[in-house]
Amino acid sequence: MAGSLVTVLGNFLDIYLVLLLVRVLLSWFPNIDWSSNPWSILSQLTDPYLNIFRSIIPPIGGIDVSAVLAFLLLQVIRGSLG
Protein backbone atom coordinates (compact mmCIF):
# COMPACT_ATOMS: atom_id res chain seq x y z
CA MET A 1 0.00 0.00 0.00
CA ALA A 2 2.69 2.50 1.00
CA GLY A 3 4.75 1.54 -2.04
CA SER A 4 1.90 2.32 -4.40
CA LEU A 5 1.31 5.67 -2.70
CA VAL A 6 4.98 6.56 -3.14
CA THR A 7 4.75 5.53 -6.79
CA VAL A 8 1.66 7.69 -7.38
CA LEU A 9 3.28 10.66 -5.62
CA GLY A 10 6.46 10.16 -7.64
CA ASN A 11 4.50 10.07 -10.89
CA PHE A 12 2.62 13.22 -9.90
CA LEU A 13 5.89 15.01 -9.14
CA ASP A 14 7.37 13.88 -12.46
CA ILE A 15 4.40 15.34 -14.34
CA TYR A 16 4.48 18.54 -12.30
CA LEU A 17 8.22 18.94 -12.93
CA VAL A 18 7.56 18.74 -16.67
CA LEU A 19 4.78 21.33 -16.37
CA LEU A 20 7.14 23.64 -14.44
CA LEU A 21 9.85 23.21 -17.04
CA VAL A 22 7.42 24.03 -19.86
CA ARG A 23 6.15 27.07 -17.92
CA VAL A 24 9.67 28.38 -17.34
CA LEU A 25 10.76 27.82 -20.93
CA LEU A 26 7.64 29.51 -22.30
CA SER A 27 8.20 32.51 -20.04
CA TRP A 28 11.13 33.40 -22.29
CA PHE A 29 8.69 34.11 -25.13
CA PRO A 30 7.12 37.53 -24.48
CA ASN A 31 4.33 37.14 -27.05
CA ILE A 32 2.54 34.36 -25.19
CA ASP A 33 -0.90 35.39 -23.96
CA TRP A 34 -1.11 33.74 -20.53
CA SER A 35 -4.84 34.50 -20.32
CA SER A 36 -5.74 32.20 -23.23
CA ASN A 37 -5.95 28.41 -23.27
CA PRO A 38 -3.90 26.24 -22.93
CA TRP A 39 -1.48 28.72 -21.39
CA SER A 40 -3.92 29.89 -18.73
CA ILE A 41 -4.33 26.31 -17.50
CA LEU A 42 -0.57 25.88 -17.31
CA SER A 43 -0.28 29.17 -15.46
CA GLN A 44 -3.05 28.24 -13.01
CA LEU A 45 -1.35 24.93 -12.24
CA THR A 46 2.18 26.23 -11.76
CA ASP A 47 1.98 29.85 -10.61
CA PRO A 48 0.73 29.18 -7.05
CA TYR A 49 3.82 27.06 -6.38
CA LEU A 50 6.17 29.47 -8.16
CA ASN A 51 4.67 32.46 -6.33
CA ILE A 52 5.85 31.00 -3.02
CA PHE A 53 9.43 31.35 -4.21
CA ARG A 54 8.83 34.64 -6.01
CA SER A 55 7.76 36.18 -2.70
CA ILE A 56 10.99 35.00 -1.05
CA ILE A 57 13.56 35.59 -3.80
CA PRO A 58 13.49 38.92 -5.64
CA PRO A 59 14.59 39.06 -9.28
CA ILE A 60 18.35 39.38 -9.67
CA GLY A 61 19.30 41.82 -12.40
CA GLY A 62 15.77 41.64 -13.78
CA ILE A 63 15.92 37.84 -14.02
CA ASP A 64 13.50 35.69 -12.01
CA VAL A 65 15.63 32.94 -10.46
CA SER A 66 12.91 31.73 -8.11
CA ALA A 67 11.90 29.04 -10.61
CA VAL A 68 15.34 27.46 -10.28
CA LEU A 69 14.92 27.04 -6.53
CA ALA A 70 11.34 25.82 -6.95
CA PHE A 71 12.47 23.24 -9.49
CA LEU A 72 15.42 22.11 -7.36
CA LEU A 73 13.25 21.65 -4.29
CA LEU A 74 10.83 19.44 -6.20
CA GLN A 75 13.78 17.46 -7.59
CA VAL A 76 15.08 16.87 -4.06
CA ILE A 77 11.66 15.76 -2.86
CA ARG A 78 11.29 13.49 -5.89
CA GLY A 79 14.75 12.02 -5.31
CA SER A 80 14.00 11.29 -1.67
CA LEU A 81 11.03 9.16 -2.71
CA GLY A 82 13.38 6.69 -4.35
Secondary structure as UniProt FT lines:
FT   HELIX           2..26
FT   TURN            27..28
FT   TURN            30..31
FT   TURN            34..35
FT   TURN            37..38
FT   HELIX           39..56
FT   TURN            61..62
FT   HELIX           66..81
//
